[in-house]
Amino acid sequence: MTGNMDVLSDWVRVLETQSTLLARSSMNPGWGMHVPATQHMVLHLMQGGNFWLSRPGHDPLEILDGEILLLTHSTSHGLTDTQDGETISLEDFMQKSPPDLQKPISTLVCGLFQAEVRLGKHLVQGLPETIHLTKAEIARNPQLQLTLQLLWLEIHELGAGSELLITHLFDTLFLYVLREVMQRSRQPGWLTATRDPQVSRALRSMHATPETPWTVESLASVAGLSRAAFAKRFSDAVGQAPLAYLTDWRMNLAAKMLSRGDTPVYQVATHVGYTSEAAFSRAFKKHYGAPPASFRRGPESRGPVSSAAAAGTD
């Protein structure tokens, strides 16, 4: 399990996923809010009552008191305390008067998990659009259950350092939710592939030394499989050919380095396995729609994302 979790840690570390508290509100019955679409993942928690999720093209979904709802591809959606309840904008909802303490009170917490948008699309690969963890599922996961309990304690007590603690607990909760989903997902993607120990060894090796001139043969050797067996097994599990995935990983690392500092392009190229700055620049532009220098200057300097990643061959 440790190696599998290392692959998950690698991705979250590279993407620098950060949590932000979107809303925290206590209210009486009769509430409803509309959450606008976002390019980030959205998590909703409720204590003291149930709530309903409504989205265009989907049946309403009831979330019970104490359960977890994570939307990984967040379109606009409504949250109400009854199935046919009315919603108001998030801004208006946050301006509502404090609840009447003589009436039943529910507490809703909404958080965003943010990653650089172009990199973040890889984080959600293999994840269902809606992740709903029931009370029974949470109860079977003591780490998840404990983190959730600590989060609610900090939200209600708001002691010294609570703001920072809530942020870190959100991050921890996010990882535990991903770990739980990883165990049950069947959709191809790197997250699901970590359950396969041989594919996971290859993933971990690519992550650990992206500068290595990996080939399908050398990765197959790491996995302990023949070339043909490894290529098929990897593609079936991940949804990409091995060298296509490797190119994605290298480009993600490069994008992070370019976005976070002033490392010369040739050093970035070397770090991600390219012996030629020109070859790296061509691959990067094909992948992100902009050359490295433009990418570094910011989104306004970048072109549209290429529809096809710079793919390797088998």
For each residue, the residues with C-beta under 8 A, 3 or more apart:
1: 4 5
2: 5 6
3: 6 7 197 200 201 204
4: 1 7 8 182 194 195 197 200
5: 1 2 8 9 179 194
6: 2 3 9 10 204 207
7: 3 4 10 11 190 194 200 203 204 207
8: 4 5 11 12 175 178 179 182 191 194
9: 5 6 12 13
10: 6 7 13 14 204 207
11: 7 8 14 15 122 123 190
12: 8 9 15 17 123 175 178
13: 9 10 16
14: 10 11 119 252 253 256
15: 11 12 115 116 119 120 122 123 252 256
16: 13 115 116 256
17: 12 113 114 115 120 123 171 174
18: 113 114 115 167 171
19: 111 112 113 114 167 170 171 174
20: 111 112 114 167
21: 24 109 110 111 166 167 170
22: 35 42 90 110 111 112
23: 33 90 93 94 108 109 110
24: 21 107 108 109 110 155
25: 93 94 96 107 108
26: 98 99 105 106 107 108
27: 31 96 99 105 106 108
28: 31 99 100 103 104 105 106
29: 49 81 103 104 106
30: 81 85
31: 27 28 80 81 85 93 96 106
32: 78 79 80 81 85 86 87 88 93
33: 23 78 79 80 87 88 89 90 93
34: 76 77 78 87 88 89 90
35: 22 38 42 74 76 77 78 79 90 110
36: 76 90
37: 74 75 76
38: 35 42 74 112
39: 74 117 120
40: 74 112 113 114 115 120
41: 70 71 72 74 112 113 124 174
42: 22 35 38 70 71 74 110 111 112 113
43: 68 69 70 71 110 111 112 113 170 173 174 177
44: 51 53 63 68 69 70 71 79 108 109 110
45: 67 68 69 108 109 110 148 151 152
46: 49 50 51 63 65 66 67 106 107 108 109
47: 65 66 106 107 152
48: 65 104 105 106 107
49: 29 46 65 81 104 106
50: 46 62 63 64 65 81
51: 44 46 62 63 79 80 81 106 108
52: 60 61 62 63 78 79 80 81 82 83 85
53: 44 60 61 62 63 69 77 78 79 130
54: 58 60 77 78 79 80
55: 58 75 76 77 78
56: 75 76
57:
58: 54 55 61
59:
60: 52 53 54 83
61: 52 53 58 69 130 132
62: 50 51 52 53 83
63: 44 46 50 51 52 53 67 69 132
64: 50 67 134 135
65: 46 47 48 49 50
66: 46 47 135 138 148
67: 45 46 63 64 132 133 134 135 138
68: 43 44 45 131 132 133 138 148 173 177
69: 43 44 45 53 61 63 130 131 132 133
70: 41 42 43 44 130 131 132 133 174 177
71: 41 42 43 44 74 75 77 129 130 131
72: 41 124 127 128 129 130 131
73: 124 129
74: 35 37 38 39 40 41 42 71 77
75: 37 55 56 71
76: 34 35 36 37 55 56
77: 34 35 53 54 55 71 74
78: 32 33 34 35 52 53 54 55 87
79: 32 33 35 44 51 52 53 54 87 108
80: 31 32 33 51 52 54 83 84 85 86 87
81: 29 30 31 32 49 50 51 52 85 106
82: 52 85
83: 52 60 62 80
84: 80
85: 30 31 32 52 80 81 82
86: 32 80
87: 32 33 34 78 79 80
88: 32 33 34 92 93
89: 33 34 92 93
90: 22 23 33 34 35 36 93 94
91: 94 95
92: 88 89 95 96
93: 23 25 31 32 33 88 89 90 96
94: 23 25 90 91
95: 91 92
96: 25 27 31 92 93
97:
98: 26
99: 26 27 28 103 105
100: 28 103
101: 105
102:
103: 28 29 99 100
104: 28 29 48 49
105: 26 27 28 48 99 101
106: 26 27 28 29 31 46 47 48 49 51 81
107: 24 25 26 46 47 48 155 156
108: 23 24 25 26 27 44 45 46 51 79
109: 21 23 24 44 45 46 151 155
110: 21 22 23 24 35 42 43 44 45
111: 19 20 21 22 42 43 170
112: 19 20 22 38 40 41 42 43
113: 17 18 19 40 41 42 43 170 174
114: 17 18 19 20 40 120
115: 15 16 17 18 40 119 120 123
116: 15 16 119 120 255 256 259
117: 39 120 121
118: 121 255 288 305
119: 14 15 115 116 122 123 252 255 256
120: 15 17 39 40 114 115 116 117 123 124
121: 117 118 124 125
122: 11 15 119 125 190 248 252
123: 11 12 15 17 115 119 120 127
124: 41 72 73 120 121 127
125: 121 122 189 190 191 239
126: 185 187 188 189 190 191 192 193 239
127: 72 123 124 131 178 181 185 187 189 191
128: 72 131 181 185 187
129: 71 72 73
130: 53 61 69 70 71 72
131: 68 69 70 71 72 127 128 177 181
132: 61 63 67 68 69 70
133: 67 68 69 70 137 138 144 177 180
134: 64 67 137 138
135: 64 66 67 138 139
136: 139 140
137: 133 134 140 141 180
138: 66 67 68 133 134 135 141 144 145 148
139: 135 136 145
140: 136 137
141: 137 138 144 145 176 180
142: 145 146
143: 146 147 176
144: 133 138 141 147 148 173 176 177 180
145: 138 139 141 142 148 149
146: 142 143 149 150
147: 143 144 150 151 169 172 173 176
148: 45 66 68 138 144 145 151 152 173
149: 145 146 152 153
150: 146 147 153 154 169
151: 45 109 147 148 154 155 166 169 170 173
152: 45 47 148 149 155 156
153: 149 150 156 157
154: 150 151 157 158 159 162 165 166 169
155: 24 107 109 151 152 158 162 166
156: 107 152 153
157: 153 154 162
158: 154 155 162
159: 154 162
160:
161: 164 165
162: 154 155 157 158 159 165 166
163: 166 167
164: 161 167 168
165: 154 161 162 168 169
166: 21 151 154 155 162 163 169 170
167: 18 19 20 21 163 164 170 171
168: 164 165 171 172
169: 147 150 151 154 165 166 172 173
170: 19 21 43 111 113 151 166 167 173 174
171: 17 18 19 167 168 174 175
172: 147 168 169 175 176
173: 43 68 144 147 148 151 169 170 176 177
174: 17 19 41 43 70 113 170 171 177 178
175: 8 12 171 172 178 179
176: 141 143 144 147 172 173 179 180
177: 43 68 70 131 133 144 173 174 180 181
178: 8 12 127 174 175 181 182 191
179: 5 8 175 176 182 183
180: 133 137 141 144 176 177 183 184
181: 127 128 131 177 178 184 185 191
182: 4 8 178 179 185 191 192 194 195
183: 179 180 195
184: 180 181
185: 126 127 128 181 182 189 191 192
186: 192
187: 126 127 128 192
188: 126 192 193 236 237 238 239
189: 125 126 127 185 192 193 238 239
190: 7 11 122 125 126 193 194 203 238 245
191: 8 125 126 127 178 181 182 185 194
192: 126 182 185 186 187 188 189 195 237
193: 126 188 189 190 196 199 200 203 234 237 238
194: 4 5 7 8 182 190 191 199 200 203
195: 4 182 183 192 200
196: 193 199 200 233 237
197: 3 4 200 201
198: 201 202 223 224 225 230 233
199: 193 194 196 202 203 223 233 234 237 238
200: 3 4 7 193 194 195 196 197 203 204
201: 3 197 198 204 205 222 223 224
202: 198 199 205 206 219 220 222 223 230 234 242
203: 7 190 193 194 199 200 206 207 238 245
204: 3 6 7 10 200 201 207 208
205: 201 202 208 209 212 214 219 222
206: 202 203 209 210 214 219 245 246 249
207: 6 7 10 203 204 210 249
208: 204 205
209: 205 206 212
210: 206 207 246 249 250 253 271 272 273
211: 270 271 272 273
212: 205 209 218 273
213: 273
214: 205 206 218 219 242 243 246 273
215: 218 219 243
216: 219 220 227 230 231 242 243 314
217: 220 221 227
218: 212 214 215 221 222
219: 202 205 206 214 215 216 222 223 230 234 242
220: 202 216 217 223 225 226 227 229 230 231
221: 217 218 224
222: 201 202 205 218 219
223: 198 199 201 202 219 220 230 233 234
224: 198 201 221
225: 198 220 229 230 233
226: 220 229 230
227: 216 217 220 230 231
228: 231 232
229: 220 225 226 232 233
230: 198 202 216 219 220 223 225 226 227 233 234 242
231: 216 220 227 228 234 235 241 242 314
232: 228 229 235 236
233: 196 198 199 223 225 229 230 236 237
234: 193 199 202 219 223 230 231 237 238 241 242 245
235: 231 232 238 239 240 241 242
236: 188 232 233
237: 188 192 193 196 199 233 234
238: 188 189 190 193 199 203 234 235 245
239: 125 126 188 189 235
240: 235 244 245 248
241: 231 234 235 244 245 311 312 313 314
242: 202 214 216 219 230 231 234 235 245 246 312 314
243: 214 215 216 246 247 311 312 313 314
244: 240 241 247 248 309 311 312
245: 190 203 206 234 238 240 241 242 248 249
246: 206 210 214 242 243 249 250 312
247: 243 244 250 251 283 287 309 310 311 312
248: 122 240 244 245 251 252 287 309
249: 206 207 210 245 246 252 253
250: 210 246 247 253 254 272 273 274
251: 247 248 254 255 272 283 284 287 288 309 310
252: 14 15 119 122 248 249 255 256
253: 14 210 249 250 256 257 271 272
254: 250 251 257 258 268 269 271 272 280 284 292
255: 116 118 119 251 252 258 259 284 288 295
256: 14 15 16 116 119 252 253 259 260
257: 253 254 260 261 263 268 271
258: 254 255 261 263 265 268 292 295 296
259: 116 255 256 295 296
260: 256 257
261: 257 258
262:
263: 257 258 267 268 271
264: 267 268
265: 258 268 269 277 280 281 292 293
266: 269 270 277
267: 263 264 270 271
268: 254 257 258 263 264 265 271 272 280 292
269: 254 265 266 272 274 275 276 277 279 280 281
270: 211 266 267 273 274 275
271: 210 211 253 254 257 263 267 268
272: 210 211 250 251 253 254 268 269 280
273: 210 211 212 213 214 250 270
274: 250 269 270 277 279 280 283
275: 269 270 279
276: 269 279 280
277: 265 266 269 274 280 281
278: 281 282
279: 269 274 275 276 282 283
280: 254 265 268 269 272 274 276 277 283 284 292
281: 265 269 277 278 284 285 291 292
282: 278 279 285 286
283: 247 251 274 279 280 286 287 310
284: 251 254 255 280 281 287 288 291 292 295 310
285: 281 282 288 289 290 291 292
286: 282 283 306 308 309 310
287: 247 248 251 283 284 306 309 310
288: 118 251 255 284 285 295 302 305 306
289: 285 302 303 304 305 306
290: 285 294 295 301 302 303
291: 281 284 285 294 295
292: 254 258 265 268 280 281 284 285 295 296
293: 265 296 297
294: 290 291 297 301 302 303
295: 255 258 259 284 288 290 291 292 301 302
296: 258 259 292 293
297: 293 294 300 301
298: 301 302
299: 302
300: 297
301: 290 294 295 297 298
302: 288 289 290 294 295 298 299
303: 289 290 294
304: 289
305: 118 288 289
306: 286 287 288 289 309 310
307:
308: 286 311
309: 244 247 248 251 286 287 306
310: 247 251 283 284 286 287 306
311: 241 243 244 247 308
312: 241 242 243 244 246 247
313: 241 243
314: 216 231 241 242 243
